[in-house]
Every structure is written in structure tokens, then in C-alpha cells.
Amino acid sequence: MSSFLESVSPEPMRRRLATLYETDPVVTVTGYMLGQEKLLEWAHAVPKDAELRAAISPIPPVKLRSLTAAPEEEVFLWTGLIDLANFFSIYDRLGQRPSGRPLSVLDFGCGCGRMTRYLNMMENTQAYGVDINPDLVAWCQKNLAKVRTTRNRQQPPMDCAPASIDIAYSLSIFTHLPEDRIQEWLTDVARVLRPGGVFIVTTHGIPALNIIRGSKVHQEMFKLDETGAAKLIERLPTEHFIHMAYGWSLIDFAKTGSRYGNSFIDETYVRTHWNNACFDVIEFIPGGLRGWQDIVVLKRK
């Protein structure tokens, strides 16, 4: 993670952290305990010092954070960092970085910038974000100046030029879309990817359902009890794709469009339906996103 951490850590941030390491006993001891690389990771997630905070991308208010991720600031920041690092690690393993030009990156479903704010701090990168919620898009446009953020509609196309993107990722978006809408967006992402470009997608599968079955917090989030989750675990290996629509109150609150819900997808479905004229499925990682969501890696033909 060291090279990725360095790429999202502006020089003023690193200078300020070095000063704190020398002058603040709490930071000094934290550095002793964690080591220098983990200390830098910690500084991204817990930027309590005003100068340290001023050196990094702005942090969205709790009202917006609560729409797209854990509202707690530290959790929001740390998960954004490690999830993006995970995606870049996958890309560096399975993709090919361009030579002689910036890497172009698309955050499909960027929300209020949980991961996009780190792209905003990267050099030699052209960053793009799209989302359906106008409030989240407006915040990113105002606060993440190096990212071109646009609002998309419920259906394609997104406002992005054909064959312009090297790596696209989508965290917890296809986890909420119905089957036909996913196919439409897969086609549009293929349109904007360069040949050989990589699309990294997260899905809900058996690992997520097992967590829901054993967690009251997740049962409340998904409006499923233990028995309901167990039934879905039984159904998924034969049905392969299950979509459960949200109620109108939640759709109106999140401003997601009318066909949002929770979708559960297994590996058989992915390898059968997402291997197509546009994409090869090159990897499926059960629980690859912090043991919670599965990760699918697609390569543009």
C-alpha cells in the first residue's frame, strides 16, 4: 500500500505529519506502535490537527456521509482509503497503466466522494465521478476541484467520452440495481473504457447474506430478519439473481431513482451474464471488499 499511500498524500500533509511526529507525544507513540506507513494511513483517517486537515481534500458533512456510507468521519475516511487502495492494487495486478499520459479513472456512483476525494489528491491522474443524487454531485463539484463530477440519469448514457477511461470502479451500486438496469450500465461503462480497460464492481452475495443473517444491525439496514436472510442463502444458488425493491420513502430520501433496492448476485450469474461481447470476467473475489461485498473484475475486450 506504500506507493498508493504516497500518491494520495500531498507534500504539505507529509511535512505536517513529520512535525507532529517530532513534537506531539501522542503522534510519536502512535508512530512507534504502527510504523511510518501505518502512521500515514492513520493520519488520513483521523486528521484532528487543523493544519493536517487543511492539507487534504475536504471532508463532506455528516448529512451527506450518512446517505452513502457510515456517517462517522473516521470510518468514512479510513474505508474510503483502503477500498480505493484495494481497487488500485487489483488494477496494477490485472490491468496495464498507460505510458506517457495520465491514468484516467472513473468513480461510477461516487456519492459525496468517499473514495473520489483521494483521487482529488493524486498527481498524474485524470479523475471523473458520476452519481444520480444531485446533492452529492453538487458537493463534489464544489469541493473536489481536480475531479470532473457530473450527474447521470437513471439510464445511460453517462456524460463521459467514448474510450476515454483506463480504470472504472463501482462500489455498492450494482448491489442495488435490477437486472436489466445493470446490463444497460455495463454496456455504457464498456463504451467509455479503452480497450483493455478494467472495470471493478462490487456485489452482494453469500458472504453478505451470512453477515446479515448474524447481525441485528445489518438486518435493520436490509429490512431482513435472520430467517429471511437464511431463505435468500438457500435461494441464491438456484435463482442466481434476486432483487428486492426499496419502498418509496427510502427512494425519495436517497434520491436514487425509482428502481433502486437490494440485489443479491452469485458467481454463476456473473460468469454467465457478464462475460459478453464487451467484457471478459477475469476475477471474482468472494467477500473481497472487507469480507462484506464480492468483487468482480471485468476487462474491456
LOGU-682021 format. One line per field, with one value per residue (C-alpha): residue in one letter; x, y, z; residue number from 0. Coordinates in nm, 3 decimals. Example, Ala and Ser with C-alpha at 12.3 -4.5 7.8 and 13.67 -1.06 7.14 Angstrom:
2
residuo <- c(A; S) $
c1 <- c(1.230; 1.367) $
c2 <- c(-0.450; -0.106) $
c3 <- c(0.780; 0.714) $
num <- c(0; 1) $
This chain:
301
residuo <- c(M; S; S; F; L; E; S; V; S; P; E; P; M; R; R; R; L; A; T; L; Y; E; T; D; P; V; V; T; V; T; G; Y; M; L; G; Q; E; K; L; L; E; W; A; H; A; V; P; K; D; A; E; L; R; A; A; I; S; P; I; P; P; V; K; L; R; S; L; T; A; A; P; E; E; E; V; F; L; W; T; G; L; I; D; L; A; N; F; F; S; I; Y; D; R; L; G; Q; R; P; S; G; R; P; L; S; V; L; D; F; G; C; G; C; G; R; M; T; R; Y; L; N; M; M; E; N; T; Q; A; Y; G; V; D; I; N; P; D; L; V; A; W; C; Q; K; N; L; A; K; V; R; T; T; R; N; R; Q; Q; P; P; M; D; C; A; P; A; S; I; D; I; A; Y; S; L; S; I; F; T; H; L; P; E; D; R; I; Q; E; W; L; T; D; V; A; R; V; L; R; P; G; G; V; F; I; V; T; T; H; G; I; P; A; L; N; I; I; R; G; S; K; V; H; Q; E; M; F; K; L; D; E; T; G; A; A; K; L; I; E; R; L; P; T; E; H; F; I; H; M; A; Y; G; W; S; L; I; D; F; A; K; T; G; S; R; Y; G; N; S; F; I; D; E; T; Y; V; R; T; H; W; N; N; A; C; F; D; V; I; E; F; I; P; G; G; L; R; G; W; Q; D; I; V; V; L; K; R; K) $
c1 <- c(0.000; 0.300; 0.314; -0.061; -0.043; 0.235; 0.035; -0.265; -0.060; 0.025; 0.363; 0.214; 0.036; 0.354; 0.552; 0.290; 0.277; 0.657; 0.637; 0.366; 0.573; 0.858; 0.651; 0.330; 0.381; 0.052; 0.159; 0.510; 0.382; 0.131; 0.420; 0.623; 0.331; 0.220; 0.533; 0.562; 0.340; 0.052; 0.103; 0.036; -0.275; -0.386; -0.333; -0.568; -0.838; -0.800; -0.698; -0.770; -0.489; -0.612; -0.304; -0.315; -0.682; -0.618; -0.360; -0.603; -0.922; -1.231; -1.449; -1.825; -2.073; -2.234; -2.571; -2.416; -2.193; -2.494; -2.651; -2.369; -2.160; -2.101; -2.160; -1.872; -1.592; -1.308; -1.487; -1.582; -1.222; -1.047; -1.277; -1.252; -0.874; -0.841; -1.116; -0.955; -0.614; -0.765; -0.905; -0.575; -0.392; -0.628; -0.577; -0.198; -0.215; -0.460; -0.451; -0.180; -0.101; -0.066; 0.273; 0.328; -0.008; -0.211; -0.411; -0.784; -1.009; -1.389; -1.578; -1.919; -2.157; -1.915; -2.159; -2.010; -1.657; -1.565; -1.306; -1.310; -1.157; -0.837; -0.834; -0.851; -0.509; -0.336; -0.090; -0.072; -0.435; -0.746; -1.036; -1.407; -1.706; -2.073; -2.371; -2.750; -2.802; -2.787; -2.687; -2.387; -2.278; -2.305; -2.083; -1.816; -1.825; -1.773; -1.511; -1.312; -1.173; -0.945; -1.231; -1.478; -1.805; -2.131; -2.483; -2.620; -2.983; -3.140; -3.046; -2.740; -2.556; -2.332; -2.155; -1.819; -1.640; -1.609; -1.287; -1.152; -1.114; -0.839; -0.995; -1.354; -1.484; -1.829; -1.865; -2.210; -2.408; -2.479; -2.574; -2.892; -2.994; -3.235; -3.105; -3.197; -3.059; -2.727; -2.697; -2.764; -2.494; -2.245; -2.285; -2.232; -1.925; -1.785; -1.847; -1.629; -1.349; -1.046; -0.976; -0.806; -0.951; -1.061; -1.399; -1.410; -1.760; -1.883; -2.189; -2.387; -2.356; -2.339; -2.074; -2.302; -2.606; -2.416; -2.327; -2.688; -2.812; -2.596; -2.611; -2.905; -2.753; -2.741; -3.086; -3.221; -3.033; -3.169; -3.512; -3.444; -3.463; -3.244; -3.499; -3.535; -3.159; -3.135; -3.404; -3.213; -2.899; -3.098; -3.249; -2.944; -2.756; -3.056; -3.204; -2.861; -3.004; -3.255; -3.373; -3.577; -3.717; -3.698; -4.008; -4.085; -3.987; -3.630; -3.608; -3.723; -3.478; -3.176; -3.282; -3.176; -3.444; -3.748; -3.591; -3.349; -3.340; -3.111; -2.974; -2.803; -2.592; -2.389; -2.071; -2.252; -2.470; -2.172; -1.969; -2.271; -2.417; -2.125; -1.892; -2.019; -1.925; -1.787; -1.624; -1.428; -1.478; -1.119; -1.165; -1.437; -1.333; -1.591; -1.601; -1.317; -1.440; -1.357; -1.523; -1.857; -1.920; -1.786; -1.554; -1.590; -1.311; -1.405; -1.171; -1.285; -1.237) $
c2 <- c(0.000; 0.229; 0.359; 0.422; 0.599; 0.821; 0.906; 1.032; 1.211; 1.569; 1.703; 1.959; 1.673; 1.469; 1.769; 1.844; 1.481; 1.478; 1.786; 1.629; 1.312; 1.518; 1.744; 1.568; 1.273; 1.110; 1.107; 0.995; 0.696; 0.613; 0.611; 0.384; 0.143; 0.144; 0.221; 0.506; 0.365; 0.288; 0.627; 0.793; 0.577; 0.677; 1.047; 1.020; 0.861; 1.073; 1.423; 1.607; 1.861; 2.174; 2.206; 1.837; 1.869; 2.172; 1.978; 1.708; 1.706; 1.849; 1.613; 1.616; 1.696; 1.417; 1.465; 1.366; 1.095; 0.923; 0.884; 0.679; 0.524; 0.514; 0.869; 0.856; 1.063; 0.826; 0.524; 0.721; 0.832; 0.504; 0.280; 0.517; 0.496; 0.119; 0.043; 0.264; 0.117; -0.229; -0.131; 0.020; -0.292; -0.505; -0.277; -0.286; -0.665; -0.723; -0.406; -0.203; 0.157; 0.391; 0.524; 0.890; 1.021; 1.044; 0.747; 0.813; 0.691; 0.683; 0.652; 0.525; 0.613; 0.845; 0.964; 1.251; 1.142; 0.879; 0.744; 1.026; 1.271; 1.064; 1.085; 1.460; 1.442; 1.224; 1.358; 1.234; 1.125; 1.240; 1.170; 1.153; 1.090; 1.032; 0.994; 1.017; 1.224; 1.599; 1.699; 1.465; 1.572; 1.939; 1.889; 1.711; 1.977; 2.248; 2.077; 1.834; 2.068; 1.815; 1.569; 1.620; 1.523; 1.501; 1.386; 1.088; 0.993; 0.661; 0.522; 0.564; 0.734; 0.898; 1.220; 1.067; 1.039; 0.702; 0.506; 0.764; 0.565; 0.325; 0.204; 0.238; 0.114; 0.099; 0.027; -0.073; 0.046; -0.280; -0.409; -0.200; -0.215; -0.454; -0.695; -0.503; -0.175; -0.340; -0.468; -0.118; 0.035; -0.241; -0.154; 0.215; 0.157; -0.056; 0.240; 0.475; 0.225; 0.199; -0.147; -0.346; -0.112; -0.259; -0.226; -0.327; -0.387; -0.492; -0.714; -0.868; -1.246; -1.526; -1.353; -1.050; -1.267; -1.460; -1.133; -1.012; -1.342; -1.297; -0.919; -0.724; -0.400; -0.535; -0.690; -0.344; -0.195; -0.453; -0.496; -0.869; -1.089; -1.393; -1.625; -1.403; -1.391; -1.770; -1.816; -1.594; -1.802; -2.109; -1.942; -1.770; -2.082; -2.173; -1.829; -1.659; -1.301; -1.170; -0.808; -0.664; -0.316; -0.030; 0.147; 0.495; 0.673; 0.543; 0.612; 0.971; 1.019; 0.891; 1.049; 0.732; 0.692; 0.469; 0.124; 0.107; -0.178; -0.457; -0.706; -1.035; -1.196; -1.517; -1.603; -1.829; -1.539; -1.307; -1.553; -1.638; -1.292; -1.051; -1.246; -1.095; -0.911; -0.620; -0.778; -1.076; -1.167; -1.208; -1.244; -1.300; -1.245; -1.363; -1.117; -0.923; -0.591; -0.616; -0.957; -0.795; -0.749; -0.964; -0.804; -0.868; -0.766; -0.713; -0.633; -0.445; -0.650) $
c3 <- c(0.000; 0.039; -0.320; -0.323; 0.014; -0.115; -0.427; -0.223; 0.044; -0.059; 0.042; 0.289; 0.464; 0.496; 0.623; 0.887; 0.998; 1.030; 1.254; 1.468; 1.497; 1.641; 1.870; 1.972; 2.211; 2.104; 1.740; 1.836; 2.032; 1.757; 1.511; 1.738; 1.762; 1.399; 1.196; 0.948; 0.673; 0.910; 1.076; 0.740; 0.696; 1.047; 0.966; 0.668; 0.884; 1.199; 1.081; 1.407; 1.368; 1.184; 0.960; 0.873; 0.788; 0.569; 0.365; 0.246; 0.040; 0.213; 0.415; 0.343; 0.622; 0.822; 0.647; 0.314; 0.461; 0.612; 0.266; 0.120; 0.396; 0.769; 0.896; 1.145; 0.999; 1.089; 0.940; 0.628; 0.572; 0.650; 0.447; 0.151; 0.167; 0.197; -0.055; -0.319; -0.237; -0.288; -0.629; -0.743; -0.627; -0.837; -1.136; -1.105; -1.092; -1.377; -1.587; -1.755; -1.668; -1.967; -2.073; -2.149; -2.029; -1.706; -1.580; -1.634; -1.350; -1.326; -0.996; -1.107; -0.824; -0.646; -0.379; -0.177; -0.262; -0.002; -0.248; -0.503; -0.256; -0.267; -0.648; -0.596; -0.424; -0.685; -0.940; -1.300; -1.285; -1.470; -1.235; -1.316; -1.095; -1.174; -0.943; -0.959; -0.643; -0.721; -0.367; -0.365; -0.713; -0.617; -0.311; -0.517; -0.788; -0.528; -0.314; -0.535; -0.796; -0.970; -1.028; -1.313; -1.144; -1.338; -1.263; -1.452; -1.505; -1.410; -1.751; -1.975; -2.121; -1.866; -1.958; -2.044; -2.377; -2.554; -2.497; -2.251; -1.924; -1.814; -1.488; -1.370; -1.037; -0.880; -0.510; -0.386; -0.689; -0.872; -0.526; -0.561; -0.928; -1.103; -1.363; -1.680; -1.546; -1.462; -1.818; -1.953; -1.736; -1.815; -2.182; -2.112; -1.896; -2.180; -2.412; -2.206; -2.130; -2.351; -2.499; -2.223; -1.960; -1.628; -1.453; -1.084; -0.943; -0.600; -0.548; -0.263; -0.248; 0.005; 0.226; 0.266; 0.336; 0.603; 0.776; 0.754; 0.899; 1.209; 1.259; 1.400; 1.267; 0.912; 0.944; 1.022; 0.727; 0.482; 0.641; 0.669; 0.976; 1.037; 0.877; 0.570; 0.517; 0.557; 0.291; 0.049; 0.112; 0.011; -0.299; -0.445; -0.572; -0.791; -0.876; -0.912; -0.913; -0.656; -0.648; -0.360; -0.430; -0.178; -0.050; -0.182; 0.140; 0.119; -0.256; -0.201; 0.087; -0.108; -0.443; -0.621; -0.886; -0.884; -0.939; -0.650; -0.398; -0.278; -0.530; -0.448; -0.721; -0.724; -0.914; -1.163; -1.275; -1.313; -1.520; -1.735; -1.799; -1.766; -1.996; -2.320; -2.638; -2.433; -2.128; -2.004; -1.637; -1.526; -1.150; -0.892; -0.528; -0.270; 0.020; -0.143; -0.006; 0.364; 0.386; 0.305; -0.067; -0.351; -0.607; -0.981; -1.219; -1.584; -1.871; -2.181; -2.496) $
num <- c(0; 1; 2; 3; 4; 5; 6; 7; 8; 9; 10; 11; 12; 13; 14; 15; 16; 17; 18; 19; 20; 21; 22; 23; 24; 25; 26; 27; 28; 29; 30; 31; 32; 33; 34; 35; 36; 37; 38; 39; 40; 41; 42; 43; 44; 45; 46; 47; 48; 49; 50; 51; 52; 53; 54; 55; 56; 57; 58; 59; 60; 61; 62; 63; 64; 65; 66; 67; 68; 69; 70; 71; 72; 73; 74; 75; 76; 77; 78; 79; 80; 81; 82; 83; 84; 85; 86; 87; 88; 89; 90; 91; 92; 93; 94; 95; 96; 97; 98; 99; 100; 101; 102; 103; 104; 105; 106; 107; 108; 109; 110; 111; 112; 113; 114; 115; 116; 117; 118; 119; 120; 121; 122; 123; 124; 125; 126; 127; 128; 129; 130; 131; 132; 133; 134; 135; 136; 137; 138; 139; 140; 141; 142; 143; 144; 145; 146; 147; 148; 149; 150; 151; 152; 153; 154; 155; 156; 157; 158; 159; 160; 161; 162; 163; 164; 165; 166; 167; 168; 169; 170; 171; 172; 173; 174; 175; 176; 177; 178; 179; 180; 181; 182; 183; 184; 185; 186; 187; 188; 189; 190; 191; 192; 193; 194; 195; 196; 197; 198; 199; 200; 201; 202; 203; 204; 205; 206; 207; 208; 209; 210; 211; 212; 213; 214; 215; 216; 217; 218; 219; 220; 221; 222; 223; 224; 225; 226; 227; 228; 229; 230; 231; 232; 233; 234; 235; 236; 237; 238; 239; 240; 241; 242; 243; 244; 245; 246; 247; 248; 249; 250; 251; 252; 253; 254; 255; 256; 257; 258; 259; 260; 261; 262; 263; 264; 265; 266; 267; 268; 269; 270; 271; 272; 273; 274; 275; 276; 277; 278; 279; 280; 281; 282; 283; 284; 285; 286; 287; 288; 289; 290; 291; 292; 293; 294; 295; 296; 297; 298; 299; 300) $
